[in-house]
Amino acid sequence: MDLELKSYYERALQNGLGGNGALEDAIEKSIEAAVHRYGGASARNLSESLCESLERELSQIADVDEEILQYAFERLIESVQKPKEKEIERLIVEIDRLRRHLNTEEEELQRRLRELFVGIEAAGEKIEPQRRDIWKEALENTELGHVEGLGILTETTEAALVAALEEAEDIETSVREVIRQITHKALGEGILSAARIRAILTTILMKASELAEATPNLAKEIIHGAVYGINDALISTVKQLKNQLNFAPDEQEAGHQNWDELMRMLSRSDELYKEIINDVASRNSSFVKDILLGCSDVIGDQFAELKRISNETIEIAKKRLSALAKGAAIRGAEIKEQLTSEAKRLGEKAWKKALEMAEAYKGKKR
């Protein structure tokens, strides 16, 4: 593979270039032409053959020094890599376009899903009152499944955890706070049924466990922060429910149509959380499992606080339920409609904030 360096050098001199300028011009043009001619060769064979020619032909023109050799090597690398770099640039532009298109389609998908649920809810309001409980419970279970299917809760949790790892000095404290916020918002979206709580907490703990597995040097801090953060959220959610039961007008208290289910959940809230931790632990490696089970053992005081506030809420719920029963025959249907509207508004607000957190992180990552 000849470079024909001498002929390029003579042309450069004829064009008025002199000294190193003519030599550099000859090197650049001869290498570009040779790479174009022999582009089908492997990178190793190409560089080896051209460098042999370079050494031979350079010695016929001028003294070879380190600086001119380095210049030649850079031009060789640039000439070989340039087509790939241009292709990568093209692909980056295309990926960016596809990402924007994907985001638009995902937003449209979520918008349509919300409209579907609004339509189902509107239809449920028109059916016989005695069947509305079943209708609403089925709708909420379906909605929960589809929200998780879209990955909103998972993506939000992952984005928040990764941000906490990248930006926080105290990992456990930061993870605990961000998990508390996400869990509290998710729980506040609808009725506190055991099935719904199990689904939400399992999703969040599984994502935290995955991240812990991927970063073993921070696994303990991540899992401890997640376990305590969820417990904090459970306590704050039950306290919020207690305050609503204690101080809100009667019309807002009828929203938990299945009072038996609510009180069963509250009576064993600490046991339910322990079961969830154990279940998630059983799905993970022995490394993560040991940390999760260790958390379950040492979080006793926090469980006691959850148990205490749950029992207090049960007593208030019983009193309010008794009071509500006296006027239920007159204004029952009206109360349910008001609560449905309020719960929906609060739920949409909670998820909007959670989504904004994930989008802010994605924007920062890009």
C-alpha positions as a Markdown table, in Angstrom:
| # | Residue | x | y | z |
|---|---|---|---|---|
| 1 | Met | 0.0 | 0.0 | 0.0 |
| 2 | Asp | 1.9 | 3.0 | -1.3 |
| 3 | Leu | 1.1 | 6.5 | 0.0 |
| 4 | Glu | 2.6 | 8.3 | -3.0 |
| 5 | Leu | 3.7 | 10.8 | -0.4 |
| 6 | Lys | 6.4 | 12.4 | -2.6 |
| 7 | Ser | 4.0 | 13.4 | -5.3 |
| 8 | Tyr | 1.6 | 15.0 | -2.8 |
| 9 | Tyr | 4.6 | 16.8 | -1.2 |
| 10 | Glu | 5.7 | 18.3 | -4.6 |
| 11 | Arg | 2.1 | 19.5 | -5.3 |
| 12 | Ala | 2.0 | 21.2 | -1.9 |
| 13 | Leu | 5.3 | 23.0 | -2.7 |
| 14 | Gln | 3.9 | 24.1 | -6.1 |
| 15 | Asn | 0.9 | 25.5 | -4.3 |
| 16 | Gly | 3.1 | 27.7 | -2.3 |
| 17 | Leu | 3.3 | 25.7 | 0.9 |
| 18 | Gly | 6.8 | 25.3 | 2.4 |
| 19 | Gly | 8.6 | 23.5 | 5.2 |
| 20 | Asn | 6.4 | 21.5 | 7.6 |
| 21 | Gly | 3.3 | 23.0 | 6.1 |
| 22 | Ala | 3.9 | 21.2 | 2.8 |
| 23 | Leu | 4.8 | 18.0 | 4.5 |
| 24 | Glu | 1.8 | 18.0 | 6.8 |
| 25 | Asp | -0.5 | 18.7 | 3.8 |
| 26 | Ala | 1.1 | 15.8 | 1.9 |
| 27 | Ile | 0.7 | 13.4 | 4.8 |
| 28 | Glu | -2.9 | 14.3 | 5.4 |
| 29 | Lys | -4.0 | 14.0 | 1.7 |
| 30 | Ser | -2.0 | 10.9 | 1.0 |
| 31 | Ile | -3.3 | 9.1 | 4.1 |
| 32 | Glu | -6.9 | 10.1 | 3.3 |
| 33 | Ala | -6.6 | 8.9 | -0.3 |
| 34 | Ala | -5.0 | 5.6 | 0.8 |
| 35 | Val | -7.7 | 4.9 | 3.4 |
| 36 | His | -10.3 | 5.6 | 0.7 |
| 37 | Arg | -8.5 | 3.2 | -1.7 |
| 38 | Tyr | -7.9 | 0.4 | 0.8 |
| 39 | Gly | -10.9 | 0.9 | 3.1 |
| 40 | Gly | -12.0 | -2.8 | 2.8 |
| 41 | Ala | -8.9 | -4.0 | 4.7 |
| 42 | Ser | -9.0 | -4.6 | 8.4 |
| 43 | Ala | -8.0 | -1.7 | 10.6 |
| 44 | Arg | -4.9 | -3.6 | 11.8 |
| 45 | Asn | -3.7 | -4.6 | 8.3 |
| 46 | Leu | -4.4 | -1.1 | 7.0 |
| 47 | Ser | -2.5 | 0.7 | 9.7 |
| 48 | Glu | 0.4 | -1.7 | 9.6 |
| 49 | Ser | 0.8 | -1.4 | 5.8 |
| 50 | Leu | 0.4 | 2.4 | 5.6 |
| 51 | Cys | 2.8 | 3.0 | 8.5 |
| 52 | Glu | 5.4 | 0.9 | 6.7 |
| 53 | Ser | 4.9 | 3.0 | 3.6 |
| 54 | Leu | 5.0 | 6.1 | 5.7 |
| 55 | Glu | 8.3 | 5.3 | 7.3 |
| 56 | Arg | 9.8 | 4.4 | 3.9 |
| 57 | Glu | 8.5 | 7.4 | 2.0 |
| 58 | Leu | 9.0 | 10.0 | 4.7 |
| 59 | Ser | 12.7 | 9.1 | 4.9 |
| 60 | Gln | 13.0 | 10.1 | 1.2 |
| 61 | Ile | 11.7 | 13.6 | 1.8 |
| 62 | Ala | 12.8 | 14.8 | 5.2 |
| 63 | Asp | 14.3 | 13.8 | 8.5 |
| 64 | Val | 11.7 | 11.9 | 10.5 |
| 65 | Asp | 11.0 | 13.2 | 14.0 |
| 66 | Glu | 8.5 | 12.4 | 16.8 |
| 67 | Glu | 6.3 | 15.4 | 16.1 |
| 68 | Ile | 5.7 | 14.6 | 12.4 |
| 69 | Leu | 5.1 | 10.9 | 13.2 |
| 70 | Gln | 2.5 | 11.8 | 15.8 |
| 71 | Tyr | 0.8 | 14.1 | 13.3 |
| 72 | Ala | 0.7 | 11.3 | 10.7 |
| 73 | Phe | -0.7 | 8.8 | 13.3 |
| 74 | Glu | -3.4 | 11.3 | 14.3 |
| 75 | Arg | -4.4 | 11.8 | 10.6 |
| 76 | Leu | -4.5 | 8.0 | 10.0 |
| 77 | Ile | -6.8 | 7.5 | 13.1 |
| 78 | Glu | -9.0 | 10.4 | 12.0 |
| 79 | Ser | -9.3 | 9.1 | 8.4 |
| 80 | Val | -10.2 | 5.6 | 9.5 |
| 81 | Gln | -12.6 | 6.7 | 12.2 |
| 82 | Lys | -14.4 | 9.6 | 10.5 |
| 83 | Pro | -17.0 | 7.5 | 8.6 |
| 84 | Lys | -18.0 | 5.6 | 11.8 |
| 85 | Glu | -18.1 | 8.9 | 13.8 |
| 86 | Lys | -20.4 | 10.4 | 11.2 |
| 87 | Glu | -22.6 | 7.3 | 11.4 |
| 88 | Ile | -22.7 | 7.5 | 15.2 |
| 89 | Glu | -23.7 | 11.2 | 15.0 |
| 90 | Arg | -26.5 | 10.3 | 12.6 |
| 91 | Leu | -27.7 | 7.5 | 14.9 |
| 92 | Ile | -27.6 | 9.9 | 18.0 |
| 93 | Val | -29.8 | 12.3 | 16.1 |
| 94 | Glu | -32.1 | 9.5 | 15.1 |
| 95 | Ile | -32.2 | 8.1 | 18.6 |
| 96 | Asp | -33.1 | 11.5 | 20.0 |
| 97 | Arg | -35.9 | 11.8 | 17.4 |
| 98 | Leu | -37.2 | 8.3 | 18.3 |
| 99 | Arg | -37.0 | 9.1 | 22.0 |
| 100 | Arg | -39.1 | 12.2 | 21.6 |
| 101 | His | -41.6 | 10.2 | 19.5 |
| 102 | Leu | -41.6 | 7.4 | 22.1 |
| 103 | Asn | -42.3 | 9.9 | 24.9 |
| 104 | Thr | -45.2 | 11.4 | 22.9 |
| 105 | Glu | -46.7 | 7.9 | 22.2 |
| 106 | Glu | -46.3 | 7.0 | 25.9 |
| 107 | Glu | -48.0 | 10.2 | 27.0 |
| 108 | Glu | -50.8 | 9.5 | 24.5 |
| 109 | Leu | -51.1 | 5.9 | 25.8 |
| 110 | Gln | -51.4 | 7.1 | 29.4 |
| 111 | Arg | -53.9 | 9.8 | 28.4 |
| 112 | Arg | -56.1 | 7.2 | 26.7 |
| 113 | Leu | -55.8 | 4.9 | 29.7 |
| 114 | Arg | -57.0 | 7.7 | 32.0 |
| 115 | Glu | -59.9 | 8.4 | 29.7 |
| 116 | Leu | -60.9 | 4.7 | 29.7 |
| 117 | Phe | -60.9 | 4.6 | 33.5 |
| 118 | Val | -62.9 | 7.9 | 33.6 |
| 119 | Gly | -65.5 | 6.3 | 31.3 |
| 120 | Ile | -65.7 | 3.1 | 33.4 |
| 121 | Glu | -66.1 | 5.2 | 36.5 |
| 122 | Ala | -68.8 | 7.3 | 34.9 |
| 123 | Ala | -70.7 | 4.1 | 33.9 |
| 124 | Gly | -70.4 | 2.8 | 37.5 |
| 125 | Glu | -72.1 | 5.9 | 38.8 |
| 126 | Lys | -75.2 | 5.0 | 36.8 |
| 127 | Ile | -75.7 | 1.5 | 38.1 |
| 128 | Glu | -77.8 | 0.4 | 41.1 |
| 129 | Pro | -76.3 | 1.6 | 44.4 |
| 130 | Gln | -76.0 | -1.9 | 45.9 |
| 131 | Arg | -73.7 | -2.9 | 43.0 |
| 132 | Arg | -71.4 | 0.1 | 43.1 |
| 133 | Asp | -69.1 | -1.3 | 45.8 |
| 134 | Ile | -68.3 | -4.3 | 43.6 |
| 135 | Trp | -67.9 | -2.1 | 40.5 |
| 136 | Lys | -65.5 | 0.3 | 42.3 |
| 137 | Glu | -63.4 | -2.4 | 43.8 |
| 138 | Ala | -63.0 | -4.1 | 40.4 |
| 139 | Leu | -62.2 | -0.8 | 38.8 |
| 140 | Glu | -59.5 | 0.1 | 41.4 |
| 141 | Asn | -57.9 | -3.4 | 41.1 |
| 142 | Thr | -57.9 | -3.1 | 37.3 |
| 143 | Glu | -56.5 | 0.4 | 37.4 |
| 144 | Leu | -53.7 | -0.5 | 39.8 |
| 145 | Gly | -52.7 | -3.4 | 37.6 |
| 146 | His | -52.6 | -1.2 | 34.5 |
| 147 | Val | -50.7 | 1.6 | 36.3 |
| 148 | Glu | -48.0 | -0.9 | 37.3 |
| 149 | Gly | -48.1 | -2.4 | 33.9 |
| 150 | Leu | -47.1 | 0.9 | 32.4 |
| 151 | Gly | -44.2 | 1.0 | 34.8 |
| 152 | Ile | -45.0 | 4.4 | 36.2 |
| 153 | Leu | -44.4 | 3.4 | 39.8 |
| 154 | Thr | -41.3 | 1.3 | 39.0 |
| 155 | Glu | -39.8 | 4.0 | 36.8 |
| 156 | Thr | -40.4 | 6.7 | 39.4 |
| 157 | Thr | -38.8 | 4.6 | 42.1 |
| 158 | Glu | -35.8 | 3.7 | 40.0 |
| 159 | Ala | -35.2 | 7.3 | 38.9 |
| 160 | Ala | -35.5 | 8.6 | 42.4 |
| 161 | Leu | -33.2 | 6.0 | 43.9 |
| 162 | Val | -30.5 | 6.5 | 41.2 |
| 163 | Ala | -30.7 | 10.3 | 41.8 |
| 164 | Ala | -30.3 | 9.7 | 45.5 |
| 165 | Leu | -27.2 | 7.5 | 45.0 |
| 166 | Glu | -25.7 | 10.1 | 42.7 |
| 167 | Glu | -26.3 | 13.2 | 44.7 |
| 168 | Ala | -26.6 | 12.4 | 48.3 |
| 169 | Glu | -23.9 | 12.2 | 50.9 |
| 170 | Asp | -25.9 | 10.2 | 53.4 |
| 171 | Ile | -27.3 | 7.4 | 51.2 |
| 172 | Glu | -29.6 | 5.7 | 53.7 |
| 173 | Thr | -31.2 | 9.0 | 54.9 |
| 174 | Ser | -31.7 | 10.2 | 51.3 |
| 175 | Val | -33.2 | 6.9 | 50.2 |
| 176 | Arg | -35.4 | 6.7 | 53.2 |
| 177 | Glu | -36.9 | 10.2 | 52.5 |
| 178 | Val | -37.4 | 9.7 | 48.7 |
| 179 | Ile | -39.0 | 6.3 | 49.3 |
| 180 | Arg | -41.2 | 7.8 | 52.0 |
| 181 | Gln | -42.5 | 10.4 | 49.6 |
| 182 | Ile | -43.1 | 8.0 | 46.7 |
| 183 | Thr | -44.8 | 5.4 | 48.9 |
| 184 | His | -47.0 | 8.0 | 50.6 |
| 185 | Lys | -48.1 | 9.4 | 47.2 |
| 186 | Ala | -48.9 | 6.0 | 45.8 |
| 187 | Leu | -50.8 | 4.9 | 48.9 |
| 188 | Gly | -52.8 | 8.1 | 48.9 |
| 189 | Glu | -54.2 | 7.5 | 45.5 |
| 190 | Gly | -57.0 | 5.2 | 46.5 |
| 191 | Ile | -58.6 | 3.0 | 49.2 |
| 192 | Leu | -56.2 | 1.3 | 51.6 |
| 193 | Ser | -57.0 | -2.3 | 50.8 |
| 194 | Ala | -54.5 | -5.0 | 51.8 |
| 195 | Ala | -54.2 | -6.1 | 48.2 |
| 196 | Arg | -53.4 | -2.6 | 46.9 |
| 197 | Ile | -50.9 | -2.0 | 49.7 |
| 198 | Arg | -49.2 | -5.3 | 49.0 |
| 199 | Ala | -48.9 | -4.5 | 45.3 |
| 200 | Ile | -47.5 | -1.0 | 45.8 |
| 201 | Leu | -45.0 | -2.0 | 48.6 |
| 202 | Thr | -43.8 | -5.1 | 46.8 |
| 203 | Thr | -43.1 | -3.0 | 43.6 |
| 204 | Ile | -41.1 | -0.4 | 45.5 |
| 205 | Leu | -39.2 | -3.0 | 47.6 |
| 206 | Met | -38.4 | -5.1 | 44.5 |
| 207 | Lys | -36.9 | -2.1 | 42.7 |
| 208 | Ala | -34.8 | -1.1 | 45.7 |
| 209 | Ser | -33.6 | -4.7 | 46.0 |
| 210 | Glu | -32.6 | -4.8 | 42.3 |
| 211 | Leu | -30.6 | -1.6 | 42.8 |
| 212 | Ala | -29.0 | -3.0 | 46.0 |
| 213 | Glu | -28.0 | -6.2 | 44.1 |
| 214 | Ala | -26.4 | -4.0 | 41.4 |
| 215 | Thr | -24.4 | -1.9 | 43.9 |
| 216 | Pro | -23.4 | -4.3 | 46.7 |
| 217 | Asn | -21.2 | -1.8 | 48.4 |
| 218 | Leu | -24.3 | 0.3 | 49.1 |
| 219 | Ala | -26.8 | -2.5 | 49.4 |
| 220 | Lys | -27.3 | -2.2 | 53.1 |
| 221 | Glu | -27.9 | 1.6 | 53.0 |
| 222 | Ile | -30.3 | 1.2 | 50.1 |
| 223 | Ile | -32.4 | -1.6 | 51.6 |
| 224 | His | -32.4 | -0.1 | 55.1 |
| 225 | Gly | -33.5 | 3.3 | 53.6 |
| 226 | Ala | -36.2 | 1.7 | 51.6 |
| 227 | Val | -37.6 | -0.5 | 54.4 |
| 228 | Tyr | -37.6 | 2.4 | 56.9 |
| 229 | Gly | -38.9 | 4.8 | 54.2 |
| 230 | Ile | -41.9 | 2.6 | 53.5 |
| 231 | Asn | -42.6 | 2.2 | 57.2 |
| 232 | Asp | -42.5 | 6.0 | 57.6 |
| 233 | Ala | -45.0 | 6.3 | 54.7 |
| 234 | Leu | -47.3 | 3.7 | 56.2 |
| 235 | Ile | -47.3 | 5.6 | 59.5 |
| 236 | Ser | -47.9 | 9.0 | 57.9 |
| 237 | Thr | -50.6 | 7.5 | 55.7 |
| 238 | Val | -52.5 | 6.0 | 58.6 |
| 239 | Lys | -52.0 | 9.2 | 60.6 |
| 240 | Gln | -53.5 | 11.1 | 57.7 |
| 241 | Leu | -56.5 | 8.7 | 57.6 |
| 242 | Lys | -56.9 | 9.1 | 61.4 |
| 243 | Asn | -57.0 | 12.9 | 61.1 |
| 244 | Gln | -59.5 | 12.6 | 58.3 |
| 245 | Leu | -61.7 | 10.3 | 60.3 |
| 246 | Asn | -61.4 | 12.5 | 63.4 |
| 247 | Phe | -61.8 | 16.0 | 62.0 |
| 248 | Ala | -63.2 | 15.8 | 58.5 |
| 249 | Pro | -67.0 | 16.3 | 57.8 |
| 250 | Asp | -69.1 | 13.1 | 57.8 |
| 251 | Glu | -69.5 | 13.3 | 54.1 |
| 252 | Gln | -65.8 | 12.6 | 53.6 |
| 253 | Glu | -65.7 | 9.7 | 56.0 |
| 254 | Ala | -68.0 | 7.4 | 54.0 |
| 255 | Gly | -65.5 | 7.1 | 51.2 |
| 256 | His | -64.1 | 3.8 | 52.6 |
| 257 | Gln | -67.1 | 1.8 | 51.5 |
| 258 | Asn | -65.7 | -1.5 | 52.7 |
| 259 | Trp | -65.2 | -0.6 | 56.3 |
| 260 | Asp | -64.6 | -4.2 | 57.4 |
| 261 | Glu | -61.7 | -4.5 | 54.9 |
| 262 | Leu | -60.2 | -1.2 | 56.1 |
| 263 | Met | -60.3 | -2.2 | 59.7 |
| 264 | Arg | -59.0 | -5.7 | 59.0 |
| 265 | Met | -56.1 | -4.1 | 57.2 |
| 266 | Leu | -55.4 | -1.7 | 60.0 |
| 267 | Ser | -55.6 | -4.4 | 62.7 |
| 268 | Arg | -52.7 | -6.2 | 61.1 |
| 269 | Ser | -50.8 | -3.4 | 59.3 |
| 270 | Asp | -47.5 | -4.3 | 61.0 |
| 271 | Glu | -47.9 | -8.0 | 60.2 |
| 272 | Leu | -48.8 | -7.2 | 56.6 |
| 273 | Tyr | -45.6 | -5.2 | 56.1 |
| 274 | Lys | -43.5 | -8.0 | 57.7 |
| 275 | Glu | -45.2 | -10.5 | 55.3 |
| 276 | Ile | -44.3 | -8.2 | 52.3 |
| 277 | Ile | -40.7 | -7.9 | 53.4 |
| 278 | Asn | -40.4 | -11.7 | 53.8 |
| 279 | Asp | -42.1 | -12.3 | 50.4 |
| 280 | Val | -39.7 | -9.9 | 48.7 |
| 281 | Ala | -36.7 | -11.4 | 50.5 |
| 282 | Ser | -37.7 | -14.9 | 49.2 |
| 283 | Arg | -37.6 | -13.6 | 45.6 |
| 284 | Asn | -34.0 | -12.2 | 45.9 |
| 285 | Ser | -30.5 | -13.6 | 46.2 |
| 286 | Ser | -29.3 | -14.7 | 49.6 |
| 287 | Phe | -27.2 | -11.6 | 49.8 |
| 288 | Val | -30.2 | -9.2 | 49.5 |
| 289 | Lys | -32.5 | -11.6 | 51.5 |
| 290 | Asp | -30.2 | -11.5 | 54.5 |
| 291 | Ile | -30.3 | -7.7 | 54.6 |
| 292 | Leu | -34.0 | -7.6 | 54.2 |
| 293 | Leu | -34.7 | -10.1 | 56.9 |
| 294 | Gly | -32.2 | -8.3 | 59.1 |
| 295 | Cys | -34.2 | -5.1 | 58.6 |
| 296 | Ser | -37.4 | -6.9 | 59.6 |
| 297 | Asp | -35.8 | -8.0 | 62.8 |
| 298 | Val | -34.5 | -4.6 | 63.9 |
| 299 | Ile | -37.4 | -2.4 | 62.9 |
| 300 | Gly | -39.5 | -3.6 | 65.8 |
| 301 | Asp | -40.0 | -0.2 | 67.5 |
| 302 | Gln | -41.1 | 1.3 | 64.1 |
| 303 | Phe | -43.6 | -1.6 | 63.7 |
| 304 | Ala | -44.9 | -0.9 | 67.2 |
| 305 | Glu | -45.5 | 2.8 | 66.2 |
| 306 | Leu | -47.4 | 1.6 | 63.1 |
| 307 | Lys | -49.4 | -0.8 | 65.2 |
| 308 | Arg | -50.3 | 1.9 | 67.8 |
| 309 | Ile | -51.4 | 4.5 | 65.3 |
| 310 | Ser | -53.4 | 1.8 | 63.4 |
| 311 | Asn | -55.3 | 0.7 | 66.6 |
| 312 | Glu | -56.1 | 4.4 | 67.4 |
| 313 | Thr | -57.4 | 4.8 | 63.9 |
| 314 | Ile | -59.6 | 1.7 | 64.2 |
| 315 | Glu | -61.2 | 3.1 | 67.3 |
| 316 | Ile | -62.0 | 6.4 | 65.6 |
| 317 | Ala | -63.3 | 4.6 | 62.6 |
| 318 | Lys | -65.7 | 2.5 | 64.7 |
| 319 | Lys | -67.1 | 5.6 | 66.3 |
| 320 | Arg | -67.5 | 7.5 | 63.0 |
| 321 | Leu | -69.0 | 4.4 | 61.4 |
| 322 | Ser | -71.6 | 4.2 | 64.1 |
| 323 | Ala | -72.4 | 7.9 | 63.6 |
| 324 | Leu | -72.5 | 7.6 | 59.9 |
| 325 | Ala | -74.9 | 4.6 | 60.0 |
| 326 | Lys | -77.6 | 6.8 | 61.6 |
| 327 | Gly | -77.8 | 9.1 | 58.6 |
| 328 | Ala | -76.7 | 6.8 | 55.9 |
| 329 | Ala | -80.2 | 6.0 | 54.6 |
| 330 | Ile | -80.8 | 9.6 | 53.8 |
| 331 | Arg | -77.6 | 10.8 | 52.2 |
| 332 | Gly | -75.6 | 7.6 | 51.4 |
| 333 | Ala | -75.5 | 7.9 | 47.6 |
| 334 | Glu | -74.6 | 11.6 | 47.7 |
| 335 | Ile | -71.7 | 11.0 | 50.1 |
| 336 | Lys | -70.3 | 8.3 | 47.9 |
| 337 | Glu | -70.3 | 10.5 | 44.8 |
| 338 | Gln | -68.6 | 13.3 | 46.7 |
| 339 | Leu | -65.8 | 11.0 | 48.0 |
| 340 | Thr | -65.3 | 9.5 | 44.5 |
| 341 | Ser | -64.7 | 12.9 | 43.1 |
| 342 | Glu | -62.3 | 13.9 | 45.9 |
| 343 | Ala | -60.4 | 10.7 | 45.9 |
| 344 | Lys | -59.9 | 10.9 | 42.1 |
| 345 | Arg | -58.6 | 14.5 | 42.4 |
| 346 | Leu | -56.2 | 13.6 | 45.1 |
| 347 | Gly | -55.0 | 10.5 | 43.3 |
| 348 | Glu | -54.4 | 12.4 | 40.0 |
| 349 | Lys | -52.4 | 15.1 | 41.9 |
| 350 | Ala | -50.3 | 12.5 | 43.7 |
| 351 | Trp | -49.4 | 10.6 | 40.5 |
| 352 | Lys | -48.7 | 13.9 | 38.6 |
| 353 | Lys | -46.1 | 14.9 | 41.2 |
| 354 | Ala | -44.5 | 11.4 | 41.2 |
| 355 | Leu | -44.3 | 11.5 | 37.3 |
| 356 | Glu | -42.8 | 15.0 | 37.4 |
| 357 | Met | -40.0 | 13.7 | 39.7 |
| 358 | Ala | -39.2 | 10.9 | 37.2 |
| 359 | Glu | -39.3 | 13.2 | 34.2 |
| 360 | Ala | -37.0 | 15.7 | 35.9 |
| 361 | Tyr | -34.5 | 13.0 | 36.5 |
| 362 | Lys | -34.7 | 11.7 | 32.9 |
| 363 | Gly | -34.2 | 15.3 | 31.6 |
| 364 | Lys | -31.2 | 15.7 | 33.8 |
| 365 | Lys | -29.8 | 12.3 | 32.7 |
| 366 | Arg | -30.2 | 13.2 | 29.0 |
